[in-house]
Amino acid sequence: MTDRAIGFPLGQLFPGVAMDAAEIDVTGLAYDSRMVRPGDLFFALSGSKADGARFAASAVRAGAVAVVTGAPLPVGVPTIVVPLPRRTMAEIAHRFYGHPDRLIDLVGVVGTNGKSTVAAGLQTVWESAGISAGLVGTVAHRWGKVSIAATRTTPEAPDLDRLLAQMQGDGVRRVAMEVSSHALVLDRVWGLNYRGGIFTNLTRDHLDFHGTFENYRAAKRLFFERLDASDCFAAINVDDPSWRVFAEASAAARLIRYSANCADADLRLTIVMHDLSGTRGRLIYKHQSWPFESPLWGRFNHSNLAAIAAGAIGSGVDGAVVARGLSGFHGVPGRAERINSAAPYSVFVDYAHTPDALQAVLGAARPLVRGRLLVLFGCGGDRDRGKRPEMAQAVERWADRIYLTSDNPRSEDPGAIINEVKAGFTPSTLESKVWCNPDRARAIAQAVADAQPGDGVFLCGKGHEDTQDVAGVVHPFSDRDVVAGVLTADAPPGGGGSHPRAAVDPGGDPPPTERSPRSGA
């Protein structure tokens, strides 16, 4: 299916529209005036940085045949005034693309950490069971041989419906979808018919958008409140302190309590062997159990594996098939991803960019790394500033050496961000373990150069990302590419662009080449 439909009369999309406008042919949906094509219906949405009403005239000049808005606009084409334009956009997108969510089984994955791994793992297990499956996720949208790079975790409603319609047209029967808190609050998934949901965990994130942790939790809860059919399932992680909130919200659904630790959960894992090469154990569901093996390591991934299993069993896959399917899932790019190398130390790239995510991955790695734990991280600009010192504290607890650098500084001064992060370290750690350089490529090169046999180097924050946003300019940048270059040649000269207000300055700290004692184990 193409992204341009045959066309709908405006009156069919909006019953009751004025008679002189009802026969206008709508051949596409748009919410960005720069992407409008002739025949589009344009949605003038209010955003955090701009009001779409300002761009309605531009959309009309580009060929929009009508405008949906929250207030009347004199733009020379029919305007349809609605109280909630975003919600209306979702409802119209469902009609325009033929309600693809009614023809495939959607399972949403909701939580702070682990969504990408769980959604991708669920797709893999479904496919191992012979079910044609798709994925909507942070890294990519995938089905069959198709892979489309993702620009956000959950697409806007028209993009999402078009994507689902393409999948359904290609024979996809089930789709695992990462559902972000932004998507829930901004009605990107309003009205979609989900057959199940998985709650991974809830920790601090996106408070720049939600304001408080309570608002953030309430946003996540919305998903489970909308699972209103008794044949839906809700897989809830009982290891998370907020699990009861989500279980209560899922009262209309079939509840599966899963755990990597709790003996009385409906579904749980028992771990027999665990090291950096993977995990071996048993999957237990009610009164049955099956052996499983997985190339994934770490306690956080044990929880992810339990979530994958709960989602697969909840959607009707036999437990024995699920256990076999787990062995074929090798994880998601940029999530605790080991970089192939003949070096006598290990290098990992990970997306951890919150205090709890850092705590999870580093806490899991510490007992498995024979030598020192060398950790590189930074904090994003124009985002929740309150988590910056907390991220420092999480890293300090486990790391033997710390490389503090940039991670998408955006419009902020990278040096100022680093100073706010440094406030979270104890003075002794700051003096003896922390090396600062806002040039991320040079910081990566330094961390790898300092590694000794048996050490583990963790490059945290960017994971799969392949750009760096500096002072409003998006530069090509990939931790994986940089470290691959460092391991095979000389260090690259720069770190994805420089900031006009910040010199590349390591702060006078000497390169941390000496071996330091293990800490925080």
Summary of the structure (lengths in Angstrom):
residues: 521
radius of gyration: 24.2
end to end distance: 54.1
largest distance: 79.0
contacts: 1877
relative contact order: 0.08
helix: 34%
strand: 23%
